[in-house]
């Protein structure tokens, strides 16, 4: 299909203000630099840079930050016709510390969660390969209800679903609600990306990796990918032996913000290209390593595709 959508990213697009000082908490950071942010937005951008047909569905304010977001997407070819501008809400922003581990963040959410069903018509879903979203996007209505309903429709139409379970307690009404929504999404057998930090926040205890994998497999999920920071990644495919790879060694980590999104962009890119799971993980780790060496986003002046296929 000529106008096939490789990846449909649904959820938060934000303006990130990332601390300029490394290893400094938010309360001690004196200045910040502006970047396009939001996990689905990062995946959409990265996917477009990798040569995929990428479409973003979100909501922004009819303001300067909203204009900035459209400009950034257009620079790399992300399709934006289904991003809605709202006159009565501002574009959501988030302040992020710059660290070598999982960063602190303070979100100011207005427009991002106001996604409605009319933004995701059946016509788009019928030509979509992968439908991707996040736990962040599912944390607040009406976006939550819209995404769950359209995820089911996408599943019924033959899309492969995907989710980054980037759980954060301060985004949800309760942990119980988060579990219920996550379980609802798991019914559609998505590709799942989790991190050790995400799981510690979600389960509120440090569980063995096998127990975490079993939780998702029992909810109907076949493939679960667990990132472990500098220790690499584990992937569990139901019924098969766990695959594990070490992280690529980085001499100096510049910025961890968006590294997980870069990893998952690489994984989904290789998955769309029908590569074996081991190859998907190798591509993912290479893209994450590139991100760790750059502040805010992947570099524009690098041929990422040739790097990954070398």
Residue pairs with C-beta under 8 A, 6 or more apart in sequence:
1 127
3 53
3 127
4 53
4 127
4 128
4 129
5 53
5 54
5 55
5 79
5 124
5 127
5 128
5 129
6 47
6 52
6 53
6 54
6 129
6 130
6 272
7 43
7 44
7 47
7 52
7 53
7 54
7 55
7 128
7 129
7 130
7 132
7 268
7 272
8 55
8 57
8 120
8 124
8 125
8 128
8 130
8 131
8 132
8 154
8 159
9 40
9 41
9 43
9 44
9 47
9 54
9 55
9 56
9 57
9 132
9 133
10 40
10 57
10 58
10 115
10 120
10 131
10 132
10 133
10 137
10 147
10 150
11 38
11 39
11 40
11 41
11 57
11 58
11 112
11 115
11 133
11 134
11 136
11 137
11 138
11 143
11 147
12 38
12 39
12 40
12 41
12 58
12 92
12 112
12 113
12 134
12 136
12 137
13 36
13 37
13 38
13 40
13 41
13 56
13 58
13 60
13 69
13 83
13 92
13 112
14 36
14 37
14 38
14 41
14 91
14 92
14 93
14 94
14 107
14 112
15 34
15 35
15 36
15 37
15 65
15 68
15 69
15 91
15 92
15 93
15 94
16 34
16 35
16 36
16 37
16 38
16 93
16 94
16 96
16 257
16 296
17 32
17 33
17 34
17 35
17 93
17 94
17 95
17 96
18 32
18 33
18 35
18 96
18 98
18 255
18 257
18 295
18 296
19 26
19 29
19 31
19 32
19 95
19 96
19 97
19 98
20 29
20 30
20 31
20 32
20 33
20 98
21 28
21 29
21 30
21 31
21 98
22 98
22 99
22 100
22 254
23 98
23 99
23 100
24 97
24 98
25 97
25 104
26 95
26 96
26 97
26 104
26 105
26 106
29 97
29 98
32 95
33 295
33 296
34 68
35 295
35 296
35 297
36 42
36 45
36 68
36 69
36 72
36 73
36 297
37 94
37 96
37 257
37 258
38 58
38 92
38 112
38 136
39 134
39 136
39 137
39 164
39 166
39 260
39 261
40 56
40 58
40 132
40 133
40 134
40 137
41 56
41 58
41 69
41 73
42 258
42 261
42 262
42 265
42 297
43 132
43 164
43 261
43 264
43 265
43 268
44 54
44 55
44 56
44 73
44 78
45 54
45 72
45 73
45 76
45 78
45 297
45 298
46 261
46 262
46 265
46 266
46 287
46 298
47 54
47 265
47 268
47 269
48 54
48 76
48 77
48 78
49 76
49 298
49 304
50 265
50 266
50 269
50 304
50 305
50 308
51 305
52 269
52 272
53 79
54 77
54 78
54 79
55 78
55 79
55 82
55 124
55 128
56 73
56 78
56 79
56 80
56 82
56 83
57 82
57 83
57 115
57 119
57 120
58 83
58 84
58 112
58 115
59 83
59 84
59 85
59 86
59 89
59 111
59 112
59 113
59 114
59 115
59 119
60 66
60 69
60 70
60 83
60 84
60 85
60 86
60 91
60 92
60 111
60 112
61 85
61 86
61 89
61 90
61 91
61 110
61 111
62 85
62 86
62 87
63 90
63 91
65 90
65 91
65 93
66 85
66 91
66 111
69 83
69 91
70 80
70 83
73 80
73 83
74 80
82 119
82 120
82 124
83 119
84 114
84 115
84 116
84 119
86 111
86 114
89 110
89 111
89 114
90 110
90 111
91 110
91 111
91 112
92 107
92 108
92 109
92 110
92 111
92 112
92 113
93 107
93 108
94 105
94 106
94 107
94 108
95 105
95 106
95 108
96 103
96 104
96 105
96 257
97 103
97 104
97 105
98 255
98 257
98 295
99 256
100 253
100 256
101 229
101 256
102 195
102 197
102 256
103 256
103 257
105 168
107 170
107 171
109 140
112 137
112 143
113 137
113 139
113 140
113 141
113 142
113 143
113 144
114 142
114 143
115 137
115 142
115 143
115 146
115 147
116 142
116 146
117 146
117 149
117 150
119 146
120 146
120 150
122 153
122 157
125 131
125 150
125 153
125 154
125 157
125 159
126 157
128 154
128 157
128 159
129 159
129 160
129 272
130 159
130 160
130 161
130 162
130 191
130 268
130 271
130 272
131 150
131 151
131 154
131 155
131 159
131 160
131 161
131 162
132 161
132 162
132 163
132 164
132 268
133 147
133 151
133 162
133 163
133 164
133 185
134 163
134 164
134 165
134 166
135 163
135 164
135 165
135 166
135 167
135 168
135 171
135 178
135 182
135 198
136 166
136 168
136 171
137 143
137 144
137 147
138 144
138 147
138 148
138 181
138 182
138 185
139 168
139 171
139 172
139 178
139 181
140 171
144 181
148 181
148 184
148 185
151 161
151 185
151 188
151 190
152 187
152 188
154 161
154 188
155 161
155 188
155 189
160 190
160 191
160 271
161 185
161 188
161 189
161 190
161 191
162 190
162 191
162 192
162 193
162 264
162 268
163 185
163 190
163 191
163 192
163 193
164 193
164 194
164 260
164 261
164 264
165 182
165 192
165 193
165 194
165 198
165 202
166 195
166 198
166 260
167 178
167 182
167 198
167 201
167 202
168 201
169 175
169 201
172 178
175 202
175 204
178 202
179 202
182 219
183 219
186 192
186 216
186 219
186 220
186 221
187 219
187 220
189 220
189 221
189 222
190 221
191 223
191 225
191 267
191 268
191 271
192 216
192 221
192 223
192 224
192 225
193 225
193 227
193 260
193 263
193 264
193 267
194 212
194 216
194 224
194 225
194 226
194 227
195 226
195 227
195 228
195 229
195 260
196 226
196 227
196 228
196 229
197 229
199 207
199 212
199 226
200 206
203 212
209 226
209 234
209 236
209 242
210 236
210 242
212 224
212 226
213 224
213 226
213 236
213 242
216 224
217 224
217 236
217 238
221 238
222 237
222 238
223 235
223 236
223 237
223 238
223 277
224 235
224 236
225 233
225 234
225 235
225 264
225 267
225 281
225 284
226 233
226 234
226 235
226 236
227 233
227 260
227 263
227 288
228 234
228 247
229 247
230 247
231 246
231 247
232 244
232 245
232 246
232 247
232 285
233 244
233 245
233 247
233 263
233 281
233 284
233 285
234 242
234 243
234 244
235 242
235 243
235 244
235 277
235 281
236 242
236 243
237 243
237 277
243 277
243 278
243 281
245 278
245 281
245 282
245 285
247 285
247 288
247 289
248 285
248 286
248 288
248 289
250 289
250 292
250 293
252 293
253 292
253 293
254 292
254 293
254 294
254 295
255 291
255 292
255 294
255 295
255 296
256 292
257 296
258 291
258 296
258 297
259 288
259 291
259 292
260 288
261 291
262 287
262 288
262 290
262 291
262 298
263 284
263 285
263 287
263 288
263 291
264 284
265 284
265 287
266 280
266 283
266 284
266 285
266 286
266 287
266 288
266 308
267 280
267 281
267 283
267 284
269 283
269 287
269 308
270 279
270 280
270 282
270 283
270 284
271 280
275 283
283 308
286 307
286 308
287 298
287 304
287 308
290 298
290 299
290 302
290 304
290 307
291 297
291 298
298 304
